[in-house]
Amino acid sequence: MQQALDDLVALLDLEVIEVNLFRGRSPDENRQRVFGGQVAGQALVAATRTVESDRFVHSLHAYFLRPGDPTAPILYDVDRIRDGKSFSTRRVVAIQHGRAIFNLQASFHVHEASGPDHQIEMPQGLPAPDDLPDFKTRMAPYKERMGEWYDRPRPIDVRYIDGDPFSRRGEPATGQRVWMRAAGELPADPTLHACIVTYASDMTLLDTTVLPFGLSWESPGMQMASLDHAMWFHREFRADEWLLYDQSALSSGSARGLAGGAIFRQDGTLAVTVVQEGLVRVGRPTRP
């Protein structure tokens, strides 16, 4: 587990090409396209490296423009839009084969301790993460069905609370909850923790949009892809400590699905809010 996490940390450690220009790579895995959480995490790393150290990301808004090629490097071009007294804004374009595949805009804020403080409440009465099976244990009955994906190293430890993508098919629901954390220890770098959670936030959220229909990502004829992704970072957290990801299906229609998620620390503190829209097509014929 720690090795998979170390590999993810290395994946987020971009190569500096020139001022405002960075290069990232993809893991050596059998994927048809680059995982969206990877390019979002790498883009946030690129943006953060151009900002003063006293400023931390408080929001990001991103668009997935084209499927990424996992066999080619990704260039991240950062535009330093504004640096004010309290806020900095950056725009990042991820480029492959001469075309933009992803666009991110992020805002960074100097920490301010004053002001009112309010948050939504974390769901209560949930099983503790250590009382739930890990991914391999949970998915063992489907090992043959999943093929090599079952044995793939996982840098994020995800514990499903409300069943799993296979067992809950045919049982409509309006949302799902998972515990998640980095599968190992991370250094005390708040930026790294934010990038790891950005990576993890894309792992289960879009699946939530088809739960009201009793469907899952592996239902016949299902086509799903992230279109845009937004995050707001409210309070401090560590990505290598358990976080509750409470996800809700908000809307489905016109071949698009919208889902929202609230990420809580184990003590009930709201750390991050996430909203994602994705392409969701059901029952389309498979191309030969």
Backbone as CSV, one residue per row, in Angstrom:
resi,resn,N_x,N_y,N_z,CA_x,CA_y,CA_z,C_x,C_y,C_z
1,MET,0.819,-1.202,0.000,0.000,0.000,0.000,0.858,1.260,0.000
2,GLN,1.870,1.302,0.868,2.729,2.474,0.940,3.439,2.709,-0.383
3,GLN,3.859,1.617,-1.064,4.548,1.778,-2.341,3.636,2.412,-3.382
4,ALA,2.357,2.002,-3.398,1.411,2.596,-4.346,1.235,4.082,-4.066
5,LEU,1.198,4.455,-2.776,1.075,5.866,-2.417,2.341,6.630,-2.789
6,ASP,3.507,6.037,-2.532,4.762,6.686,-2.912,4.813,6.926,-4.423
7,ASP,4.289,5.961,-5.184,4.251,6.122,-6.638,3.340,7.281,-7.038
8,LEU,2.219,7.452,-6.317,1.325,8.572,-6.609,1.984,9.902,-6.273
9,VAL,2.673,9.968,-5.142,3.391,11.191,-4.774,4.419,11.538,-5.841
10,ALA,5.138,10.526,-6.330,6.117,10.757,-7.403,5.433,11.227,-8.680
11,LEU,4.235,10.710,-8.942,3.470,11.093,-10.127,3.083,12.573,-10.074
12,LEU,2.864,13.076,-8.861,2.470,14.472,-8.679,3.671,15.425,-8.642
13,ASP,4.877,14.873,-8.608,6.087,15.689,-8.562,6.507,16.041,-9.990
14,LEU,5.970,17.129,-10.499,6.148,17.486,-11.900,7.565,17.966,-12.197
15,GLU,7.969,17.753,-13.427,9.261,18.239,-13.917,9.119,19.689,-14.368
16,VAL,10.045,20.532,-13.944,10.036,21.936,-14.356,10.717,22.044,-15.724
17,ILE,10.000,22.552,-16.713,10.532,22.726,-18.067,11.045,24.141,-18.272
18,GLU,10.274,25.100,-17.832,10.590,26.522,-17.972,9.716,27.260,-16.967
19,VAL,9.902,28.540,-16.818,9.027,29.315,-15.938,7.576,29.126,-16.388
20,ASN,6.713,28.706,-15.453,5.283,28.491,-15.697,4.981,27.285,-16.576
21,LEU,5.968,26.453,-16.852,5.739,25.295,-17.717,6.282,24.037,-17.039
22,PHE,5.404,23.020,-16.909,5.756,21.795,-16.195,5.374,20.581,-17.046
23,ARG,6.029,19.450,-16.738,5.721,18.220,-17.476,5.378,17.115,-16.492
24,GLY,4.273,16.417,-16.763,3.859,15.280,-15.952,3.795,14.030,-16.796
25,ARG,3.708,12.922,-16.124,3.617,11.626,-16.805,2.430,10.852,-16.244
26,SER,2.131,9.718,-16.847,1.070,8.837,-16.374,1.691,7.528,-15.907
27,PRO,1.028,6.811,-15.005,1.572,5.539,-14.535,1.568,4.503,-15.648
28,ASP,2.431,3.522,-15.511,2.531,2.446,-16.501,1.443,1.419,-16.226
29,GLU,0.224,1.774,-16.622,-0.932,0.912,-16.414,-1.677,0.748,-17.726
30,ASN,-2.460,-0.315,-17.800,-3.235,-0.574,-19.010,-4.537,0.217,-18.952
31,ARG,-4.458,1.482,-19.358,-5.627,2.358,-19.378,-5.883,2.862,-20.792
32,GLN,-7.163,3.086,-21.092,-7.505,3.649,-22.392,-7.296,5.154,-22.423
33,ARG,-7.412,5.799,-21.250,-7.228,7.238,-21.171,-6.704,7.592,-19.790
34,VAL,-6.204,8.799,-19.645,-5.654,9.261,-18.372,-6.788,9.437,-17.361
35,PHE,-6.587,8.963,-16.139,-7.565,9.132,-15.071,-7.731,10.618,-14.771
36,GLY,-8.987,11.082,-14.709,-9.247,12.502,-14.523,-8.667,13.069,-13.241
37,GLY,-8.707,12.280,-12.149,-8.148,12.753,-10.890,-6.659,13.000,-10.972
38,GLN,-5.985,12.232,-11.832,-4.547,12.430,-12.001,-4.236,13.779,-12.632
39,VAL,-4.908,14.093,-13.740,-4.602,15.348,-14.428,-5.045,16.544,-13.582
40,ALA,-6.132,16.391,-12.818,-6.566,17.480,-11.933,-5.548,17.705,-10.820
41,GLY,-5.052,16.609,-10.225,-4.049,16.728,-9.174,-2.753,17.331,-9.684
42,GLN,-2.309,16.894,-10.855,-1.075,17.430,-11.419,-1.226,18.901,-11.784
43,ALA,-2.377,19.279,-12.312,-2.603,20.691,-12.656,-2.592,21.566,-11.411
44,LEU,-3.148,21.048,-10.303,-3.123,21.816,-9.055,-1.700,21.954,-8.536
45,VAL,-0.890,20.915,-8.689,0.526,21.010,-8.314,1.201,22.120,-9.122
46,ALA,0.966,22.127,-10.435,1.586,23.144,-11.296,1.182,24.550,-10.864
47,ALA,-0.112,24.745,-10.588,-0.577,26.065,-10.164,0.056,26.468,-8.840
48,THR,0.103,25.539,-7.896,0.619,25.839,-6.559,2.089,26.232,-6.605
49,ARG,2.838,25.676,-7.500,4.270,25.981,-7.579,4.565,27.384,-8.085
50,THR,3.550,28.091,-8.505,3.753,29.478,-8.956,3.178,30.485,-7.958
51,VAL,2.758,30.010,-6.770,2.108,30.864,-5.780,2.980,30.971,-4.537
52,GLU,2.940,32.118,-3.866,3.693,32.294,-2.624,3.260,31.264,-1.581
53,SER,4.209,30.870,-0.736,3.986,29.768,0.204,2.976,30.085,1.298
54,ASP,2.606,31.351,1.487,1.635,31.697,2.532,0.192,31.594,2.031
55,ARG,-0.002,31.122,0.786,-1.336,31.031,0.202,-1.680,29.567,-0.097
56,PHE,-2.900,29.200,0.281,-3.360,27.824,0.112,-4.596,27.815,-0.778
57,VAL,-4.737,26.777,-1.610,-5.874,26.715,-2.516,-7.187,26.680,-1.719
58,HIS,-8.137,27.506,-2.131,-9.454,27.467,-1.493,-10.546,27.051,-2.474
59,SER,-10.264,27.129,-3.776,-11.245,26.625,-4.739,-10.564,26.331,-6.066
60,LEU,-11.158,25.397,-6.791,-10.702,25.110,-8.151,-11.911,24.734,-8.993
61,HIS,-11.831,25.090,-10.266,-12.876,24.772,-11.234,-12.174,24.256,-12.493
62,ALA,-12.575,23.084,-12.951,-11.842,22.444,-14.035,-12.790,21.876,-15.074
63,TYR,-12.301,21.815,-16.316,-13.033,21.201,-17.417,-12.157,20.139,-18.079
64,PHE,-12.749,18.967,-18.280,-12.081,17.898,-19.019,-12.470,18.051,-20.484
65,LEU,-11.506,18.386,-21.321,-11.789,18.772,-22.704,-11.646,17.622,-23.690
66,ARG,-10.628,16.806,-23.512,-10.390,15.658,-24.384,-9.826,14.513,-23.553
67,PRO,-10.020,13.271,-23.999,-9.382,12.150,-23.291,-7.861,12.278,-23.351
68,GLY,-7.202,12.044,-22.213,-5.747,12.103,-22.186,-5.124,10.803,-22.647
69,ASP,-3.984,10.914,-23.311,-3.237,9.761,-23.807,-2.280,9.288,-22.710
70,PRO,-2.496,8.106,-22.125,-1.643,7.657,-21.022,-0.225,7.297,-21.443
71,THR,0.048,7.211,-22.743,1.380,6.857,-23.220,2.250,8.072,-23.508
72,ALA,1.675,9.267,-23.404,2.413,10.496,-23.738,2.506,11.408,-22.519
73,PRO,3.600,12.193,-22.420,3.693,13.165,-21.326,2.633,14.248,-21.468
74,ILE,2.363,14.927,-20.349,1.385,16.010,-20.334,2.109,17.296,-19.948
75,LEU,1.956,18.340,-20.746,2.521,19.653,-20.433,1.471,20.488,-19.709
76,TYR,1.894,21.175,-18.643,1.011,22.045,-17.876,1.522,23.481,-17.976
77,ASP,0.743,24.306,-18.652,1.103,25.702,-18.893,0.303,26.575,-17.933
78,VAL,1.016,27.296,-17.048,0.366,28.078,-15.997,0.341,29.553,-16.378
79,ASP,-0.832,30.161,-16.264,-1.012,31.598,-16.490,-1.225,32.255,-15.127
80,ARG,-0.310,33.153,-14.755,-0.411,33.844,-13.465,-1.369,35.030,-13.621
81,ILE,-2.642,34.765,-13.505,-3.652,35.776,-13.816,-3.595,36.964,-12.863
82,ARG,-3.502,36.697,-11.556,-3.536,37.808,-10.603,-2.896,37.411,-9.288
83,ASP,-2.170,38.344,-8.696,-1.667,38.229,-7.332,-2.074,39.486,-6.576
84,GLY,-3.033,39.343,-5.641,-3.463,40.458,-4.824,-2.886,40.362,-3.426
85,LYS,-3.388,41.207,-2.529,-2.881,41.201,-1.155,-3.274,39.929,-0.413
86,SER,-4.450,39.386,-0.729,-4.949,38.209,-0.010,-5.180,37.006,-0.910
87,PHE,-5.400,37.241,-2.215,-5.752,36.154,-3.123,-4.809,36.120,-4.322
88,SER,-4.603,34.906,-4.832,-3.894,34.712,-6.099,-4.743,33.799,-6.974
89,THR,-4.763,34.087,-8.273,-5.543,33.282,-9.214,-4.624,32.751,-10.308
90,ARG,-4.808,31.474,-10.619,-4.014,30.829,-11.657,-4.917,30.067,-12.621
91,ARG,-4.505,30.052,-13.884,-5.161,29.218,-14.890,-4.122,28.246,-15.430
92,VAL,-4.492,26.980,-15.554,-3.581,25.949,-16.034,-4.229,25.226,-17.210
93,VAL,-3.497,25.084,-18.290,-3.948,24.313,-19.442,-3.038,23.101,-19.583
94,ALA,-3.637,21.915,-19.610,-2.891,20.674,-19.825,-2.920,20.359,-21.322
95,ILE,-1.749,20.073,-21.882,-1.607,19.936,-23.332,-0.965,18.604,-23.684
96,GLN,-1.535,17.931,-24.676,-0.943,16.735,-25.276,-1.117,16.797,-26.789
97,HIS,-0.081,16.404,-27.515,-0.130,16.353,-28.977,-0.596,17.697,-29.556
98,GLY,-0.185,18.795,-28.895,-0.479,20.122,-29.395,-1.881,20.622,-29.130
99,ARG,-2.677,19.861,-28.344,-4.055,20.274,-28.081,-4.340,20.264,-26.589
100,ALA,-5.209,21.165,-26.154,-5.602,21.218,-24.748,-6.505,20.033,-24.423
101,ILE,-6.191,19.328,-23.347,-7.037,18.220,-22.907,-7.760,18.555,-21.605
102,PHE,-7.318,19.623,-20.915,-7.858,19.927,-19.594,-7.560,21.375,-19.276
103,ASN,-8.500,22.019,-18.599,-8.325,23.415,-18.197,-8.730,23.562,-16.737
104,LEU,-7.880,24.213,-15.950,-8.162,24.408,-14.528,-7.948,25.871,-14.156
105,GLN,-8.857,26.393,-13.341,-8.660,27.696,-12.736,-8.730,27.511,-11.230
106,ALA,-7.730,28.018,-10.517,-7.648,27.834,-9.067,-7.389,29.170,-8.398
107,SER,-7.947,29.317,-7.196,-7.762,30.530,-6.407,-7.125,30.160,-5.073
108,PHE,-6.168,30.983,-4.653,-5.410,30.736,-3.424,-5.617,31.914,-2.479
109,HIS,-5.640,31.629,-1.173,-6.005,32.638,-0.189,-5.042,32.587,0.990
110,VAL,-4.643,33.741,1.473,-3.875,33.828,2.709,-4.796,33.448,3.871
111,HIS,-4.303,32.676,4.831,-5.137,32.236,5.953,-5.608,33.433,6.783
112,GLU,-6.903,33.471,7.038,-7.502,34.502,7.888,-8.314,33.808,8.978
113,ALA,-7.983,34.089,10.247,-8.608,33.391,11.369,-9.915,34.023,11.819
114,SER,-10.166,35.266,11.459,-11.352,35.966,11.945,-12.577,35.614,11.115
115,GLY,-13.767,35.966,11.659,-15.004,35.775,10.921,-15.854,34.658,11.488
116,PRO,-17.152,34.613,11.106,-18.057,33.565,11.592,-17.670,32.205,11.026
117,ASP,-18.102,31.157,11.688,-17.749,29.799,11.278,-19.004,28.920,11.350
118,HIS,-19.367,28.310,10.222,-20.546,27.451,10.154,-20.288,26.352,9.136
119,GLN,-20.919,25.192,9.337,-20.801,24.108,8.378,-22.009,23.194,8.501
120,ILE,-22.258,22.377,7.461,-23.282,21.342,7.554,-22.774,20.235,8.469
121,GLU,-23.695,19.422,8.973,-23.324,18.360,9.907,-22.958,17.084,9.157
122,MET,-21.991,16.368,9.681,-21.617,15.077,9.126,-22.677,14.039,9.480
123,PRO,-23.029,13.130,8.548,-23.978,12.062,8.878,-23.508,11.264,10.095
124,GLN,-24.463,10.879,10.920,-24.150,10.155,12.149,-24.559,8.686,12.023
125,GLY,-24.075,7.882,12.973,-24.468,6.480,13.040,-23.868,5.598,11.967
126,LEU,-22.760,6.009,11.363,-22.125,5.218,10.304,-21.090,4.268,10.887
127,PRO,-20.872,3.128,10.247,-19.809,2.232,10.725,-18.444,2.888,10.612
128,ALA,-17.572,2.569,11.545,-16.211,3.102,11.508,-15.454,2.485,10.339
129,PRO,-14.520,3.208,9.748,-13.802,2.671,8.579,-13.075,1.368,8.873
130,ASP,-12.516,1.225,10.068,-11.790,0.006,10.394,-12.712,-1.198,10.566
131,ASP,-14.027,-0.956,10.647,-14.988,-2.053,10.749,-15.498,-2.489,9.379
132,LEU,-15.029,-1.835,8.324,-15.462,-2.141,6.966,-14.342,-2.838,6.199
133,PRO,-14.685,-3.711,5.239,-13.643,-4.395,4.463,-12.916,-3.443,3.528
134,ASP,-11.628,-3.697,3.303,-10.898,-2.911,2.319,-11.344,-3.313,0.915
135,PHE,-10.803,-2.629,-0.097,-11.285,-2.816,-1.461,-11.149,-4.270,-1.917
136,LYS,-9.999,-4.879,-1.704,-9.781,-6.241,-2.198,-10.693,-7.242,-1.507
137,THR,-10.885,-7.056,-0.215,-11.780,-7.960,0.514,-13.212,-7.784,0.034
138,ARG,-13.633,-6.536,-0.113,-14.993,-6.252,-0.563,-15.246,-6.813,-1.956
139,MET,-14.262,-6.691,-2.841,-14.454,-7.057,-4.238,-14.018,-8.490,-4.572
140,ALA,-13.569,-9.242,-3.579,-13.094,-10.608,-3.831,-14.113,-11.477,-4.567
141,PRO,-15.422,-11.366,-4.265,-16.390,-12.193,-5.013,-16.450,-11.883,-6.500
142,TYR,-15.932,-10.716,-6.898,-16.004,-10.293,-8.298,-14.621,-10.307,-8.965
143,LYS,-13.684,-11.011,-8.369,-12.302,-10.978,-8.846,-12.192,-11.363,-10.314
144,GLU,-12.816,-12.446,-10.699,-12.724,-12.902,-12.087,-13.390,-11.902,-13.027
145,ARG,-14.456,-11.319,-12.587,-15.204,-10.354,-13.392,-14.378,-9.092,-13.630
146,MET,-13.576,-8.713,-12.652,-12.814,-7.466,-12.726,-11.500,-7.616,-13.469
147,GLY,-10.986,-8.848,-13.575,-9.730,-9.069,-14.283,-8.559,-8.387,-13.605
148,GLU,-7.637,-7.810,-14.419,-6.414,-7.223,-13.870,-6.675,-5.986,-13.020
149,TRP,-7.853,-5.386,-13.174,-8.189,-4.210,-12.388,-8.266,-4.545,-10.889
150,TYR,-8.607,-5.795,-10.597,-8.713,-6.205,-9.187,-7.361,-6.146,-8.492
151,ASP,-6.298,-6.554,-9.181,-4.965,-6.635,-8.576,-4.150,-5.358,-8.730
152,ARG,-4.702,-4.337,-9.343,-3.960,-3.099,-9.569,-3.630,-2.429,-8.226
153,PRO,-2.380,-1.977,-8.016,-2.039,-1.269,-6.771,-2.892,-0.012,-6.610
154,ARG,-3.343,0.243,-5.386,-4.245,1.364,-5.133,-3.660,2.294,-4.080
155,PRO,-3.355,3.537,-4.468,-2.786,4.489,-3.510,-3.821,5.056,-2.540
156,ILE,-5.118,4.886,-2.859,-6.196,5.388,-2.000,-6.978,4.197,-1.454
157,ASP,-7.090,4.118,-0.133,-7.856,3.080,0.539,-9.307,3.548,0.627
158,VAL,-10.204,2.866,-0.094,-11.621,3.233,-0.139,-12.433,2.138,0.542
159,ARG,-13.265,2.528,1.502,-14.142,1.592,2.214,-15.597,1.986,1.926
160,TYR,-16.304,1.145,1.169,-17.702,1.416,0.841,-18.587,1.180,2.062
161,ILE,-19.490,2.112,2.328,-20.439,1.976,3.435,-21.757,1.389,2.944
162,ASP,-22.224,1.840,1.792,-23.538,1.432,1.270,-23.367,0.403,0.149
163,GLY,-22.937,-0.792,0.487,-22.727,-1.800,-0.540,-21.535,-1.472,-1.411
164,ASP,-21.565,-1.935,-2.661,-20.487,-1.670,-3.609,-21.073,-1.604,-5.011
165,PRO,-20.292,-1.185,-6.017,-20.851,-1.003,-7.365,-21.490,-2.248,-7.959
166,PHE,-21.091,-3.431,-7.494,-21.650,-4.667,-8.037,-22.897,-5.108,-7.272
167,SER,-22.815,-5.114,-5.950,-23.907,-5.666,-5.150,-25.166,-4.807,-5.154
168,ARG,-25.024,-3.489,-5.392,-26.199,-2.625,-5.292,-26.889,-2.397,-6.635
169,ARG,-26.453,-3.048,-7.689,-27.149,-2.924,-8.968,-28.588,-3.396,-8.820
170,GLY,-29.511,-2.633,-9.389,-30.921,-2.973,-9.281,-31.569,-2.441,-8.025
171,GLU,-30.799,-1.731,-7.181,-31.331,-1.160,-5.948,-31.133,0.353,-5.983
172,PRO,-32.149,1.092,-6.435,-32.014,2.549,-6.570,-31.662,3.227,-5.239
173,ALA,-30.826,4.250,-5.323,-30.423,5.031,-4.155,-30.140,6.452,-4.609
174,THR,-30.197,7.385,-3.685,-29.962,8.787,-4.035,-28.534,9.236,-3.749
175,GLY,-27.715,8.353,-3.203,-26.337,8.724,-2.909,-25.548,7.556,-2.378
176,GLN,-24.311,7.827,-2.019,-23.451,6.807,-1.431,-22.434,7.488,-0.531
177,ARG,-21.895,6.709,0.388,-20.885,7.221,1.312,-19.725,6.247,1.357
178,VAL,-18.528,6.791,1.349,-17.334,5.973,1.485,-16.379,6.653,2.458
179,TRP,-15.624,5.847,3.169,-14.453,6.340,3.883,-13.272,6.228,2.935
180,MET,-12.370,7.195,2.971,-11.186,7.120,2.117,-10.008,7.780,2.819
181,ARG,-8.829,7.299,2.482,-7.592,7.914,2.955,-6.449,7.435,2.076
182,ALA,-5.363,8.178,2.081,-4.162,7.730,1.381,-3.673,6.439,2.031
183,ALA,-3.259,5.487,1.213,-2.884,4.165,1.704,-1.431,4.154,2.180
184,GLY,-1.154,4.932,3.229,0.198,5.030,3.770,0.365,6.379,4.444
185,GLU,1.605,6.723,4.740,1.889,7.993,5.411,2.404,9.023,4.415
186,LEU,2.000,10.272,4.639,2.424,11.389,3.794,3.193,12.400,4.625
187,PRO,4.104,13.133,4.004,4.780,14.219,4.729,3.798,15.324,5.071
188,ALA,4.173,16.171,6.020,3.292,17.244,6.493,3.332,18.439,5.548
189,ASP,2.797,18.255,4.352,2.759,19.304,3.331,1.300,19.507,2.936
190,PRO,0.654,20.590,3.402,-0.772,20.794,3.112,-1.105,20.767,1.626
191,THR,-0.198,21.282,0.797,-0.444,21.281,-0.639,-0.521,19.866,-1.182
192,LEU,0.378,18.994,-0.739,0.361,17.606,-1.187,-0.939,16.932,-0.763
193,HIS,-1.383,17.193,0.461,-2.627,16.594,0.944,-3.811,17.071,0.095
194,ALA,-3.821,18.347,-0.292,-4.892,18.861,-1.148,-4.870,18.194,-2.524
195,CYS,-3.684,17.975,-3.062,-3.573,17.349,-4.384,-3.982,15.881,-4.341
196,ILE,-3.648,15.190,-3.242,-4.050,13.787,-3.094,-5.575,13.688,-3.006
197,VAL,-6.219,14.573,-2.244,-7.672,14.540,-2.130,-8.328,14.951,-3.449
198,THR,-7.718,15.866,-4.183,-8.224,16.199,-5.517,-8.214,14.962,-6.404
199,TYR,-7.127,14.212,-6.355,-7.026,12.947,-7.105,-8.144,11.991,-6.682
200,ALA,-8.321,11.805,-5.367,-9.283,10.829,-4.852,-10.725,11.247,-5.075
201,SER,-10.980,12.549,-5.145,-12.356,13.033,-5.248,-13.034,12.624,-6.544
202,ASP,-12.253,12.241,-7.549,-12.796,11.858,-8.856,-13.040,10.356,-8.966
203,MET,-12.768,9.601,-7.911,-12.801,8.149,-8.020,-14.215,7.565,-7.992
204,THR,-15.118,8.149,-7.226,-16.450,7.554,-7.042,-17.600,8.507,-7.310
205,LEU,-17.339,9.795,-7.476,-18.428,10.779,-7.491,-19.344,10.626,-8.696
206,LEU,-18.802,10.459,-9.891,-19.654,10.369,-11.078,-20.542,9.126,-11.036
207,ASP,-20.044,8.036,-10.414,-20.865,6.831,-10.272,-22.171,7.125,-9.553
208,THR,-22.160,8.134,-8.670,-23.338,8.472,-7.878,-24.510,8.892,-8.750
209,THR,-24.238,9.456,-9.934,-25.310,9.999,-10.769,-26.229,8.918,-11.330
210,VAL,-25.774,7.665,-11.394,-26.622,6.600,-11.940,-27.267,5.746,-10.854
211,LEU,-26.970,6.017,-9.599,-27.550,5.227,-8.513,-29.073,5.332,-8.434
212,PRO,-29.701,6.494,-8.718,-31.164,6.545,-8.650,-31.857,5.570,-9.603
213,PHE,-31.129,5.078,-10.598,-31.706,4.157,-11.578,-31.301,2.703,-11.319
214,GLY,-30.609,2.477,-10.214,-30.156,1.125,-9.916,-29.078,0.637,-10.857
215,LEU,-28.330,1.567,-11.451,-27.282,1.233,-12.412,-25.908,1.435,-11.787
216,SER,-24.879,0.998,-12.490,-23.506,1.226,-12.066,-22.655,1.447,-13.300
217,TRP,-21.370,1.812,-13.071,-20.478,2.107,-14.187,-20.283,0.920,-15.103
218,GLU,-20.535,-0.320,-14.614,-20.300,-1.491,-15.459,-21.603,-2.062,-16.021
219,SER,-22.696,-1.313,-15.934,-23.946,-1.744,-16.553,-23.781,-1.795,-18.068
220,PRO,-24.434,-2.738,-18.753,-24.284,-2.870,-20.207,-24.622,-1.570,-20.938
221,GLY,-23.764,-1.196,-21.873,-23.992,-0.008,-22.684,-23.708,1.308,-21.992
222,MET,-23.123,1.262,-20.777,-22.867,2.491,-20.028,-21.643,3.216,-20.575
223,GLN,-21.789,4.505,-20.804,-20.669,5.364,-21.198,-20.635,6.545,-20.245
224,MET,-19.509,6.705,-19.523,-19.384,7.769,-18.537,-18.037,8.454,-18.693
225,ALA,-18.025,9.763,-18.547,-16.780,10.528,-18.600,-16.981,11.851,-17.880
226,SER,-15.985,12.268,-17.119,-16.057,13.539,-16.401,-16.040,14.702,-17.396
227,LEU,-16.890,15.693,-17.154,-16.916,16.902,-17.969,-16.315,18.087,-17.223
228,ASP,-16.747,18.306,-15.989,-16.148,19.364,-15.191,-16.137,18.959,-13.723
229,HIS,-15.319,19.664,-12.952,-15.058,19.274,-11.564,-14.748,20.549,-10.788
230,ALA,-15.442,20.736,-9.674,-15.218,21.921,-8.845,-15.029,21.497,-7.398
231,MET,-14.109,22.176,-6.698,-13.821,21.856,-5.309,-13.625,23.146,-4.519
232,TRP,-14.085,23.110,-3.269,-13.852,24.209,-2.333,-13.210,23.623,-1.077
233,PHE,-12.073,24.160,-0.702,-11.318,23.680,0.455,-11.606,24.614,1.632
234,HIS,-12.273,24.082,2.642,-12.763,24.915,3.739,-11.830,24.950,4.941
235,ARG,-11.384,23.768,5.369,-10.619,23.663,6.619,-9.503,22.649,6.457
236,GLU,-8.537,22.698,7.350,-7.363,21.830,7.267,-7.748,20.352,7.389
237,PHE,-6.973,19.513,6.755,-7.176,18.065,6.825,-5.876,17.375,6.440
238,ARG,-5.817,16.106,6.735,-4.724,15.257,6.264,-5.319,14.168,5.384
239,ALA,-4.746,13.977,4.210,-5.246,12.973,3.286,-4.915,11.558,3.741
240,ASP,-3.950,11.390,4.653,-3.616,10.049,5.141,-4.352,9.705,6.432
241,GLU,-5.362,10.502,6.788,-6.282,10.160,7.862,-7.662,9.954,7.250
242,TRP,-8.503,9.152,7.923,-9.803,8.809,7.355,-10.659,10.047,7.114
243,LEU,-11.248,10.088,5.916,-12.164,11.149,5.511,-13.458,10.502,5.026
244,LEU,-14.596,11.045,5.436,-15.885,10.558,4.965,-16.287,11.354,3.732
245,TYR,-16.573,10.657,2.645,-17.010,11.287,1.400,-18.495,10.987,1.239
246,ASP,-19.340,11.962,1.558,-20.790,11.823,1.509,-21.272,12.384,0.176
247,GLN,-21.751,11.518,-0.725,-22.034,11.890,-2.105,-23.522,11.766,-2.423
248,SER,-24.047,12.716,-3.194,-25.470,12.739,-3.538,-25.655,12.959,-5.027
249,ALA,-26.630,12.255,-5.609,-27.023,12.497,-6.991,-27.926,13.714,-7.020
250,LEU,-27.558,14.740,-7.765,-28.297,15.997,-7.778,-29.240,16.120,-8.969
251,SER,-28.783,15.699,-10.152,-29.609,15.834,-11.349,-29.084,14.919,-12.444
252,SER,-30.017,14.396,-13.249,-29.654,13.624,-14.436,-30.569,14.025,-15.582
253,GLY,-30.010,14.209,-16.765,-30.797,14.571,-17.929,-29.912,15.036,-19.055
254,SER,-30.420,14.929,-20.292,-29.676,15.365,-21.479,-28.308,14.699,-21.570
255,ALA,-28.238,13.424,-21.143,-27.003,12.641,-21.190,-25.917,13.190,-20.276
256,ARG,-26.336,13.974,-19.255,-25.384,14.476,-18.270,-25.898,14.171,-16.869
257,GLY,-24.967,13.927,-15.958,-25.315,13.701,-14.568,-24.508,14.624,-13.674
258,LEU,-25.155,15.148,-12.624,-24.504,16.054,-11.690,-24.566,15.445,-10.294
259,ALA,-23.422,15.437,-9.622,-23.352,14.897,-8.263,-22.560,15.846,-7.381
260,GLY,-22.900,15.857,-6.105,-22.180,16.674,-5.140,-21.668,15.818,-4.004
261,GLY,-20.591,16.266,-3.389,-20.018,15.513,-2.283,-19.465,16.429,-1.211
262,ALA,-19.599,15.997,0.041,-19.010,16.704,1.176,-17.991,15.775,1.819
263,ILE,-16.779,16.282,2.028,-15.698,15.484,2.604,-15.449,15.977,4.026
264,PHE,-15.649,15.069,4.984,-15.521,15.397,6.402,-14.306,14.707,7.016
265,ARG,-13.664,15.374,7.936,-12.700,14.697,8.794,-13.458,13.769,9.730
266,GLN,-12.743,12.836,10.341,-13.401,11.851,11.195,-14.030,12.495,12.434
267,ASP,-13.549,13.679,12.826,-14.122,14.372,13.980,-15.357,15.195,13.622
268,GLY,-15.820,15.122,12.370,-17.024,15.815,11.944,-16.789,17.142,11.263
269,THR,-15.545,17.590,11.170,-15.232,18.863,10.530,-15.366,18.758,9.013
270,LEU,-16.116,19.692,8.418,-16.242,19.738,6.962,-14.954,20.292,6.370
271,ALA,-14.273,19.494,5.575,-12.988,19.888,5.009,-13.109,20.396,3.574
272,VAL,-13.877,19.691,2.741,-13.929,19.992,1.310,-15.351,19.763,0.789
273,THR,-15.775,20.583,-0.168,-17.018,20.359,-0.907,-16.667,20.149,-2.378
274,VAL,-17.334,19.179,-3.017,-17.037,18.822,-4.403,-18.337,18.771,-5.206
275,VAL,-18.307,19.249,-6.435,-19.415,19.087,-7.381,-18.820,18.672,-8.717
276,GLN,-19.445,17.687,-9.341,-18.940,17.199,-10.624,-20.089,16.913,-11.573
277,GLU,-19.910,17.284,-12.831,-20.849,16.897,-13.875,-20.123,15.993,-14.856
278,GLY,-20.844,15.001,-15.363,-20.225,14.085,-16.301,-21.175,13.661,-17.403
279,LEU,-20.594,13.163,-18.462,-21.359,12.558,-19.547,-21.849,11.193,-19.072
280,VAL,-23.142,10.936,-19.194,-23.717,9.657,-18.781,-24.679,9.199,-19.868
281,ARG,-24.249,8.236,-20.660,-25.092,7.668,-21.704,-25.338,6.199,-21.374
282,VAL,-26.579,5.795,-21.466,-26.963,4.438,-21.094,-27.557,3.727,-22.305
283,GLY,-27.104,2.504,-22.518,-27.712,1.671,-23.547,-27.319,1.990,-24.955
284,ARG,-26.257,2.771,-25.154,-25.785,3.041,-26.499,-25.087,1.806,-27.056
285,PRO,-25.263,1.504,-28.333,-24.568,0.332,-28.900,-23.063,0.483,-28.868
286,THR,-22.369,-0.615,-28.629,-20.913,-0.601,-28.596,-20.339,-0.581,-30.003
287,ARG,-19.380,0.280,-30.231,-18.752,0.341,-31.544,-17.915,-0.913,-31.784
288,PRO,-17.895,-1.419,-33.005,-17.077,-2.596,-33.303,-15.603,-2.245,-33.244
